Amino acid sequence: MATFLIVQAIRQLVLVNGQAAAKTESRSGQVAAWMTITLTLIVAALLYPSGPLAYKTTLGGLFLVFAGVMGSGIAMIYDGMNNKAGPEKNRLWFGIAHLLFAMLVFAFLLYSMSA
């Protein structure tokens, strides 16, 4: 699973950088893709160990997921609002979905830290 996620992240990085070079992707769309790629690599790194994860590692990983999803969502919403003729017309809705997911991860983090 970790190898698959790493390969997918590299493939996505090459794709989005190629789109940005061809001027078919906006800069904020490229930043959103980079954040998603980083999240994929974080998940791959957390899945790599075969043993159970330590509590602090799990919370740290969840915090990184929260920060990445929130940043990616903000970048997608910014791109969707400012680049209406961009490559993905539904990017605004994907950004909103990212923000909602980030809020769920954040609520889970707060619950986990208080319990």
C-alpha positions as CSV (number, residue, x, y, z in Angstrom):
1,M,0.0,0.0,0.0
2,A,2.8,2.4,0.9
3,T,4.6,1.8,-2.4
4,F,1.4,2.4,-4.3
5,L,0.8,5.7,-2.6
6,I,4.4,6.8,-3.2
7,V,4.1,6.0,-6.9
8,Q,0.8,7.7,-7.2
9,A,2.2,10.8,-5.4
10,I,5.1,11.0,-7.8
11,R,2.9,10.5,-10.8
12,Q,0.6,13.3,-9.7
13,L,3.6,15.6,-9.1
14,V,4.9,15.0,-12.6
15,L,1.4,15.5,-14.0
16,V,0.6,18.8,-12.2
17,N,4.1,20.3,-12.9
18,G,3.6,19.4,-16.6
19,Q,0.2,21.1,-16.6
20,A,1.6,24.2,-14.9
21,A,4.5,24.4,-17.5
22,A,1.9,24.1,-20.3
23,K,-0.1,26.9,-18.7
24,T,-3.2,24.7,-18.3
25,E,-3.0,24.8,-14.5
26,S,-3.0,27.8,-12.3
27,R,-0.5,28.5,-9.6
28,S,-3.0,28.0,-6.8
29,G,-4.2,24.8,-8.4
30,Q,-0.6,23.6,-8.5
31,V,-0.2,24.5,-4.8
32,A,-3.4,22.5,-3.9
33,A,-2.0,19.5,-5.8
34,W,1.3,19.8,-4.0
35,M,-0.4,19.7,-0.7
36,T,-2.5,16.7,-1.7
37,I,0.7,15.0,-2.9
38,T,2.4,15.8,0.5
39,L,-0.6,14.3,2.3
40,T,-0.3,11.1,0.2
41,L,3.4,10.8,1.1
42,I,2.6,11.4,4.8
43,V,0.0,8.6,4.8
44,A,2.4,6.3,3.0
45,A,5.1,7.0,5.6
46,L,2.7,6.3,8.4
47,L,1.5,3.1,6.8
48,Y,5.1,1.9,6.2
49,P,5.9,0.5,9.7
50,S,4.3,-2.9,10.2
51,G,3.9,-2.5,14.0
52,P,1.3,-0.4,15.8
53,L,1.9,3.3,15.8
54,A,2.6,5.3,19.0
55,Y,-0.1,7.6,20.3
56,K,2.0,10.7,19.6
57,T,2.8,9.6,16.1
58,T,-0.8,9.0,15.3
59,L,-1.8,12.5,16.7
60,G,1.1,14.1,14.9
61,G,0.1,12.4,11.6
62,L,-3.5,13.5,12.0
63,F,-2.4,17.0,12.7
64,L,-0.4,17.0,9.5
65,V,-3.3,15.6,7.6
66,F,-5.5,18.4,9.1
67,A,-3.0,21.1,8.1
68,G,-2.6,19.7,4.6
69,V,-6.3,19.2,3.9
70,M,-7.1,22.7,5.2
71,G,-4.4,24.3,3.1
72,S,-5.3,22.3,0.0
73,G,-9.0,23.2,0.5
74,I,-8.2,26.9,0.9
75,A,-6.0,26.9,-2.2
76,M,-8.8,25.1,-4.2
77,I,-11.4,27.6,-3.1
78,Y,-9.1,30.5,-3.9
79,D,-8.5,29.0,-7.4
80,G,-12.2,28.3,-7.9
81,M,-13.1,31.8,-7.1
82,N,-10.4,33.6,-9.1
83,N,-10.0,31.3,-12.0
84,K,-13.5,30.5,-13.3
85,A,-12.2,29.4,-16.7
86,G,-9.6,27.1,-15.2
87,P,-9.0,23.4,-15.9
88,E,-11.4,22.2,-13.3
89,K,-14.7,24.0,-13.0
90,N,-15.7,21.9,-9.9
91,R,-12.6,22.8,-7.9
92,L,-14.6,25.2,-5.7
93,W,-16.8,22.2,-4.5
94,F,-13.7,20.0,-4.0
95,G,-12.2,22.8,-1.9
96,I,-15.4,23.0,0.3
97,A,-15.3,19.2,0.7
98,H,-11.7,19.4,1.8
99,L,-12.5,22.1,4.4
100,L,-15.4,20.0,5.7
101,F,-13.1,16.9,5.9
102,A,-10.4,19.0,7.7
103,M,-13.0,20.1,10.3
104,L,-13.9,16.5,10.9
105,V,-10.3,15.5,11.4
106,F,-9.8,18.5,13.7
107,A,-12.9,17.6,15.8
108,F,-11.5,14.0,16.0
109,L,-8.1,15.4,17.1
110,L,-9.7,17.5,19.8
111,Y,-11.8,14.6,21.0
112,S,-8.7,12.3,21.0
113,M,-6.6,14.7,23.0
114,S,-9.3,15.4,25.6
115,A,-10.2,11.7,26.2
